[in-house]
Amino acid sequence: MDAEHPLTRQIRLAEVGIAGQARLAAASLEVRGRDGSLAELVYLHRAGVERVALRTDRVAVPFSHEALFRHDDARRLAAGAWRALTQIRGILSQNSDSR
């Protein structure tokens, strides 16, 4: 059995494609703050972003859905995931008119 690229399923998505995955791999992103930063870092890495700087000295983007979570751990995980997806969407929307 041939080994499949670990991001094959993601590349197959119409929103990503080969060009989008290349943009993700070439991106240099920052993870700011401490609240949910580990989750954000992991999400970005697993999406194929190769260069991520962890900047705990900078303020993170506020998580607008914070009030929906009772437990701190769940809120931190959701905040990190939300911030990562926001950055991923930003990268994928660049040059989206050329697809």
ZIVEN-V777986 format. One record per residue. N is the residue number from 1. RES is the residue in three letters. PHI is phi in whole degrees, -180 to 180 (none if undefined). D_LAST is the distance of its C-alpha to the last C-alpha in Angstrom with 2 decimals. Layout:
n->(N:N)
res->(RES:RES)
phi->(PHI:PHI)
d_last->(D_LAST:D_LAST)
This chain:
n->(1:2:3:4:5:6:7:8:9:10:11:12:13:14:15:16:17:18:19:20:21:22:23:24:25:26:27:28:29:30:31:32:33:34:35:36:37:38:39:40:41:42:43:44:45:46:47:48:49:50:51:52:53:54:55:56:57:58:59:60:61:62:63:64:65:66:67:68:69:70:71:72:73:74:75:76:77:78:79:80:81:82:83:84:85:86:87:88:89:90:91:92:93:94:95:96:97:98:99)
res->(MET:ASP:ALA:GLU:HIS:PRO:LEU:THR:ARG:GLN:ILE:ARG:LEU:ALA:GLU:VAL:GLY:ILE:ALA:GLY:GLN:ALA:ARG:LEU:ALA:ALA:ALA:SER:LEU:GLU:VAL:ARG:GLY:ARG:ASP:GLY:SER:LEU:ALA:GLU:LEU:VAL:TYR:LEU:HIS:ARG:ALA:GLY:VAL:GLU:ARG:VAL:ALA:LEU:ARG:THR:ASP:ARG:VAL:ALA:VAL:PRO:PHE:SER:HIS:GLU:ALA:LEU:PHE:ARG:HIS:ASP:ASP:ALA:ARG:ARG:LEU:ALA:ALA:GLY:ALA:TRP:ARG:ALA:LEU:THR:GLN:ILE:ARG:GLY:ILE:LEU:SER:GLN:ASN:SER:ASP:SER:ARG)
phi->(none:-75:-74:-93:-58:-62:-107:-57:-62:-68:-63:-69:-67:-60:-72:-108:67:-67:-65:-65:-65:-64:-65:-63:-65:-86:-71:-117:-119:-116:-109:-106:76:-119:-77:83:-66:-66:-62:-62:-60:-65:-59:-64:-62:-70:-83:103:-75:-92:-123:-131:-101:-95:-121:-74:-83:-107:-81:-76:-63:-60:-89:-72:-105:-55:-66:-79:-112:-83:-102:-60:-63:-65:-65:-63:-62:-64:-63:-64:-64:-63:-66:-63:-64:-63:-68:-63:-60:-62:-67:-69:-80:-68:56:-69:-74:-89:-83)
d_last->(31.97:29.06:27.81:24.33:22.10:22.92:19.35:18.41:18.50:16.23:13.64:13.85:12.79:9.62:9.64:10.06:9.14:10.33:8.33:9.39:12.75:13.18:12.79:15.31:17.59:17.68:18.38:21.99:22.96:26.33:28.13:30.80:34.07:35.86:35.21:32.72:31.60:32.21:30.09:27.24:27.65:27.68:24.56:22.60:24.15:23.43:19.73:19.76:20.33:22.80:24.37:25.87:28.91:31.38:33.01:35.75:37.34:34.59:34.20:31.43:29.35:31.58:30.83:31.07:32.02:34.94:37.59:36.33:37.51:41.20:41.08:40.09:38.54:36.23:35.32:34.58:32.36:30.45:30.20:28.78:26.23:25.20:24.89:22.87:20.38:20.24:19.45:16.82:15.05:15.37:13.81:10.79:10.36:10.41:7.67:5.66:5.54:3.84:0.00)
